[in-house]
Amino acid sequence: MYNYLDFEKPVADLEGKILELKKLAESGEAVDVAEEISRLEKRSRDALRDVYKALTPWQKVQVARHPDRPHCVDYIAGLFTDFTPLAGDRNFGEDNAIVGGFARFKGRSVAVIGQEKGSDTKSRIKHNFGSVRPEGYRKAVRLMEMADKFDIPLITLVDTAGAYPGVGAEERGQAEAIARSTSACLKLKVPSISVVIGEGGSGGAIAIATANRVYMLEHSIYSVISPEGAASILWRDTTRSRDAATNMKITAQDLLELKVIDAIVPEPMGGAHRAPEAVITATGDLIEKTLGDFASHPFDFREQRREKFLNIGRSL
């Protein structure tokens, strides 16, 4: 069974009935239920399609935060081989909210950096729910510099509600670490690709997402602040998060139209959490195509990246 979101109740009710009938059939307490199950499955698919073809921005926020959505470590396991993680910022310590290292992707050597939220209580605590501390961004800078030195393309997987705002993080230079990570992204001479796989929140996301190509999953979000934070600032009322999500233009579709991102990775009907393997494969296909384009049409990646971000908003 899935973890159903509030707006998925019609689907949850139908799938609950299907599961109940299947259990009755398996136990021998019901016979000739195959036709009824088939009918309910069709109604369930239709209901799911109807819900997901008309998602509001606030509903997309909920899908992007779904606890069963595939995370950074799932993409690394599904797309890369010979992944060798590196730890520590060579200054203060290790931050498990950033997972990074070197790997092979379709025969190519690549550097991989991603934010990991965790999938259960233990791993969420270990990875600090994807909220990165300064040492995490300094680790990312170290990996970027190594990728640049050895002429290895960089792939980043973005999934964070924002950088960690704790007192200790601020004391250790959180803002400076984010700024240096963003600067390191811009200075890379090698090609870089970034994919927002869940939430892309504020400077905590842009610190590793300043890439030559920026992609988003269909139901992911990317924003300067969370809808709750925006509602608190604008209206002093966090219950207006739904309004904030709509007005902020945080969906992949909005950001593609605004030319903030370059393409959208389609998700299976019902979201990435319903078919993780399919969405991971689709993401890998787009990354492979992009790396192939970079290899066949080489250009000044640093200059292209600079112009890309300077041009955001100019042509609107």
Secondary structure, DSSP 8 states (H G I E B T S, - for coil): -----GGGHHHHHHHHHHHHHHHHHHHTS--S-HHHHHHHHHHHHHHHHHHHTT--HHHHHHHHT-TTS--HHHHHHHH-EEEEE----SSS---TTEEEEEEEETTEEEEEEEE---SSHHHHHHTGGG---HHHHHHHHHHHHHHHHTT--EEEEEEES-----HHHHHTTHHHHHHHHHHHHHH-SS-EEEEEEEEEEHHHHHHHH--SEEEEETT-EEESS-HHHHHHHHTS-GGGHHHHHHHTT-BHHHHHHTTSSSEEE---TT-GGG-HHHHHHHHHHHHHHHHHHHHHS---HHHHHHHHHHTTTTT-
